[in-house]
């Protein structure tokens, strides 16, 4: 990023985002899931209520496969009705197929979605709206839904700019034992404490999310595996040196961390591959005694018999 290049700062999240790297999207502005953002990162994306569509609107008046957004190029998209029962509307007008313009309002059933172009001045506003809708309120970090969506976005930026990208998955060692010994309130306090410790060591561009239960993910854009490993080790040491205090009792806690990134891929670079490889590295960290950092190695994948 050059020194004279404009960046957008997302409030509260503290994320710095290069304004040349936004992705066109549709945002739910009315109806269930208000604030949800769907990146238009595929050549075709189906909107409907079926389980297997790209933009799912499980609402009355929405057909199973209601409408289709097709990418013409990076800056141009069309919207077509798929012979839906109740029709598709753009700016309150029924359509068969139209070219979308920035901030067009799409009506499907009783849901309203707004098309936001990649270069739209409204991108920062809707990114913040989306961020706030995807917060884990207990830990004050992003949830799994945001984690998966943001990872998709960073993968597209990586593919366009050939920048490094790393992912850390981590969880608490013997968390069930902590819960059983000290109670679930202590377990909750431990997770809040852990999130706070991790945030103290991350950069503005890193993204911390709750992946599930006591498991966390850290997306690290423009970060090599070596730098990610260095950061992971600092976090591991800090957590081990900072026991959680609950009900006037000091409870020691350690974590295990697994890392993957574009520097050690042996398959196509997809969200699923990146997560799977970091998860295998985390599993090896557990197997080798916990309280350690492991980088993914292709040898961790068992060959087919």
N, C-alpha and C positions, 0 to 999 in steps of 0.2 A: 504494500500500500504506500503510495507516495505521500509526501508531507502536505501537498496541497489538495489531496483528494478528500471530498466530503464524506463523513461517516454519520450514521444515525446512532444515537445512544438510546437504548430501550430502558426507560425508567424502571427502578426497583430491581430488574434483572441485572443491570449494569453491563449488558452485552454491547459490544461495539460491532456493528455490522456494516460491511462495505456496501454502499448504496448501488454499486454496479452489479451486485450479485444477488439481487432479489429474484424470486421466481414468481411467475404469474400464478394466481390462485383464485379460488372462490371461497368466500367467507359466509357462514350462516349468520344473518343479521336479524332473523325472526323465526321463531319456532324452536323445537327441541334442538339442543346443541348450539344455542346462540354463542357466537365467539369462535366456534370451531373453524379451522382453516384447512383447506384441501389444496395441496400443491399440484399444479398442472404439469407434472413431470413425465407423463406418458403421452404417446401419440394419440391415444383415445382413452377417455374416461367416461364410464357410464354412471349416470345418476338414477337412483331408484330406491325401492325398499327391500329388494332381495339381499340375502346375506353376502353374496359374492360380488356386489357392485363396488365401484371405486369410491363413490360418494353416496353413502347410505342415509336415506331420510325415512325412518320408520314411522311414517305419519299417514293419517287418513287422506285419501285423495291422491296418493302417490302410487303410480304403477310400479310393478316389480322392476322393469327396465324402462324408465320414463323418458330419459333424454341422454344425448351423447355430446360430449365436448371433444372436438378434434383439433389437434395442433397442426396448423398450416406451416408455421415456422416459429422461431423463438418469441416473436412478438405478435403473432396473429393466431386467433383461435375462433372456431365456429361452434355454434350450438344448434343441435338438431333435435326435434321431437321424435320419439320412437313410437309413433302411433299410440300414445298414451290415452287413457280413458278420459282424463280431464284437461289435457292439453298442457303446453309449456308456454310461458309468457316472458317477454322481455320488456321492461318498462311499461307493464300493464297491457301490452299488446300481444295477442296470440301469434305464435310463429311456427313455421315449419323448419326453416333453417336460416340462421343469420350469422353475420360476422360480429363477434363481441367487441364492444368498445369499453375502455376503462370506466369502471363504476356503473356499468349496466346492472340493473336489478332484475334478477331471474326469479320468476314465480313458479313454484312447483307445489301443487296442493296448497296447504296453508303455510308452507315454509318460504322464506325469501333468502336468496343468496346473492351476494354482490361479487361481480367479476372485478378483480384488481390486477391490472397489467403489471408486468415486471418493472416498468419504469414509472409507475404511478406515484404521485406525491403522497398518496394515502397509505402506502406500504407501512411506514413506521407506526401509524395509528392502529392499523389492524393487527400488526405483529404484537403490539402491547396488549390489545384486547384479547388476542389469542393466548398470550402468555399468562394473563391473569385468570383466564378460564381453565388453564391447565396446571394450576398450582396444587401441590399437596399441602393442604391448609395446616396439617399438624406439624409438618417439618419445615414449611416455608421454602420448599424447593419444588421443581417441576415434577409432574407425575409421568407414568409410563406412556400415556398417549402422546404427550409432548415429546418425550424422549425419542419415540419411534419416528414421529413426524420431523423433528429437528435433525435426526440422523439422516433421513432421506434428503433433507435440504443440504446438509453439509456434504453428502456424497455427490450431489449434483455440482456443488461448487468445486469439489475436488476434481471431478471429471472435466469440468470446463477450464480449470486453472492449473491442473497438475500439481496442486499443493498437497503437502503431507497431511495425513489425517490419522489420529489414533483414538482408541477407545479403551477405557478402563472399566471393568466390572469388579465390584468388591462387595463383601458382606462380612457380618460380624461372626467371629469364631465362637462356637458353642453358645449360640444365642438362646436356644431352647433351655440349656442349663441355667443361663442367667435368669430367664423368666421363671423357671421352676424354683430356683433358689431364693429369688428376691421379689417375685410377683410381676404381673404384667405392667403395673404402673412403672416399675423400675425399668422394664424393657422399653416402654414408651419413652421414658426419660433418657435412656441410653441412645436411642435413635435420634432424638432431638439434639443431644450433645454431640453425637457423631457428625451429624449434618453441619453443625456449627464449626467443628474442628476442621472438617474438610474444606468448607468455604473459605476459611482463613488462609488456606494454602493454594487456592486456585487463582488463575489469572482472569481478567475481565472477559476474555474470549472463551473460556472453558464453560461447559454447561453441565451442571450437576442435577441429576434426576433420581427419583426413587423408582427403581425398576420393579420392585415387588418385595413385600415383607421387609426383611432386613438387608435386602440387596440394593445396591446403588450403581448407577452408571455415570461416568464422566466422559463427555464428548470433548475431544481436544483438537480443534481445527488448527491447521498449519503447524502440526507438532509431529516430530519424528518419533520413532519408537524409543530411541535412546533418551530423548527429553521426557517422554511420557513415563518411562521407567524411573527416571530421576525424580519426577514429581510424585509418582506412586510411593517411592521409598520414603520421601519426606512425610507424606500423609501417614504411612504406616507407623513411622517412628513417633510422630506427634500423637497419634491415637493411643499407642501403647504407653506413652508418657503422661497421658491425661485421663485418669480414671473418672468415671461419672459419679457424682454425689447424689444420692437419693435417700430421703428419710434419715439424714445425718450419717449415712453409711457410704464409704468410698468403695466403689465397685470397679475392679480392673477390667479392661476390655482390650481385645486385639482384633485386627481385621486381616483378611487375606485378599489379595488383589491379582487379577489376571488382565493381561494387556494384549491387544491386537491392533493392527494398523495396515496401511497400504504397503509398508515395507516388508511384510512377511506373508503376503497373500499367495496361496497356491491355487485359488479358484477365482472365478469372476468376482469383482469387487461389488458385492451387494450388501444391503443391511443385514440380511440373514447370515451371510458368511462372516461378516465382521463380528456380530454378536456371538455366533457359535464358536468362533475361534477364541474370543476373549473368555467365554464361559469354560472352554476346555482348559485354558491356562489357569483360570480360577480353581477348577477342580483339581489340577495338579498341585497347586499351592496348598490346598486342603490335604491332599494325600501325602505331601511331603512334610507335614507337621504344623501347618497353619502359621499365622503371623509372618507372612512372607509375600514377596512380589514375584510373579512368574510371567515371562513373555511367552506368547504362543510359539510353538515349534511344530512344523509339519509332522514330526514323529509322534505327536500327541494324538493324531488321527489313526485309529486302528484300521489296517487294510482289510478289505472284504475277504472272508474265508474262501 
